[in-house]
Amino acid sequence: MKNSGKHLLFSFMQIIFIILSLLCFTTRAEANFNKKVSGFYVFGDSTVDPGNNNYIDTLFKSNFQPYGKDFTNHVPSGRFTNGKLATDFIASYVGVKKELLPAYLDPNVIDNVNELMTGVSFASAGSGFDPLTPSISSVIPIPKQLEYFRECKKKLENVIGIEGTENHIKKAVFFMSAGTNDFALNYFTLPVRRNSFSLLGYQQFLIQRVKEFLQELLAEGAQKIVIAGVPPMGCLPFMITMNSPNAFLQRNCIERFSSAAKDYNQLLQQELNTMQFHLNSSNSPAKIYYIDIYQPLANMVQAHQKYGFEDINSGCCGSGYIEAALLCNKECNVCSDPSKYMFWDSIHPTEKAYYNLFLAFKSTIDCIVNN
Ligand SMILES: *[C@@H]1O[C@H](CO)[C@@H](O)[C@H](O)[C@H]1NC(C)=O
């Protein structure tokens, strides 16, 4: 009796084991089948730079405390926020990375084919479409970011061949986010561009640079390209501090900067439409997707209680009015709960705000994954 009981238990365990193995097998097969995104490649500025600037000679860095405060062990990675960027959330959502999308220039990444295959960011904080912008901040210009991508592509070709790499690129998602520095750091702050361009002229000049960037990516074989617009720039704490008649008392968004952003986004969408039309007419399978960051961020400002934000016009770091990069350092007081803040420093969103942005992008990402 005792023996057959043991035997029965043994058979029962065997059945469970078989069922579990079958389940594992089917879910794994399914995961492979659904894996429509082969890799994720990112270009742009601090909104998507995971730390490339750590490896170049610039003052636009953030690889020191309190940046990265909400990572385990509070490791400052070079991301300009307290934790993850929206692109980190996207990379794990589409299944190419477990947690974080790494920086291409990271010595642990630059020659690591597994990392290069699943995705990296070439972005550089302080960069922009106007060639003058990255030269002001001595950071990586966008044409140089493209050159790094070509270098990355060569490394893949050495391992999976030219055709293998072509197929890989076809199924990869490309993501570009820049433009804010061109307006906030360059056009509205320094005289050079303002003296030679009207606002509309400058917007058109930037759109032309965006177009060149996209054409180069398409020429490299990219078929799924996402490009973000610019945020309500008049709501950045730094812009409010620099331009409000009384920066301590009057901290509402400054309309003329946000409206410049809105107009630029409009022009950008028109240009993308024209480009898509030409792609369609030449039977190209390539798709360019615009993602709006303006409205989701404007919503976070307007309906801040809904998002749990108690402060939407000053950063969590220091006074919150001016500190960013070198000025936001370990000597600064930091707010006790960054998730109650929309901004981490005077320019950059908190991880919480980046997560909300990711949620706003989700439907577009789903659409890309299923196409
Ligand atoms: C391009 O083609 C797609 C269908 O493949 C269509 O949905 C889209 O509206 C077209 N876009 C333009 C601008 O012609």
The ligand as an SDF file (V2000), in Angstrom:
LIG
                    3D

 14 14  0  0  0  0  0  0  0  0999 V2000
    1.3910   54.6770  -47.5040 C   0  0  0  0  0  0  0  0  0  0  0  0
    0.8660   53.3690  -47.6260 O   0  0  0  0  0  0  0  0  0  0  0  0
    0.1440   52.8830  -46.5010 C   0  0  0  0  0  0  0  0  0  0  0  0
   -0.3000   51.4570  -46.7890 C   0  0  0  0  0  0  0  0  0  0  0  0
    0.7820   50.6450  -47.0120 O   0  0  0  0  0  0  0  0  0  0  0  0
   -1.0430   53.7780  -46.2100 C   0  0  0  0  0  0  0  0  0  0  0  0
   -1.7120   53.3410  -45.0390 O   0  0  0  0  0  0  0  0  0  0  0  0
   -0.5700   55.2040  -46.0120 C   0  0  0  0  0  0  0  0  0  0  0  0
   -1.6830   56.0610  -45.8490 O   0  0  0  0  0  0  0  0  0  0  0  0
    0.2700   55.6690  -47.2120 C   0  0  0  0  0  0  0  0  0  0  0  0
    0.8060   56.9870  -46.8470 N   0  0  0  0  0  0  0  0  0  0  0  0
    0.9050   57.9980  -47.7110 C   0  0  0  0  0  0  0  0  0  0  0  0
    1.3980   59.2920  -47.1820 C   0  0  0  0  0  0  0  0  0  0  0  0
    0.6300   57.8980  -48.8940 O   0  0  0  0  0  0  0  0  0  0  0  0
  1  2  1  0
  1 10  1  0
  2  3  1  0
  3  4  1  0
  3  6  1  0
  4  5  1  0
  6  7  1  0
  6  8  1  0
  8  9  1  0
  8 10  1  0
 10 11  1  0
 11 12  1  0
 12 13  1  0
 12 14  2  0
M  END
$$$$
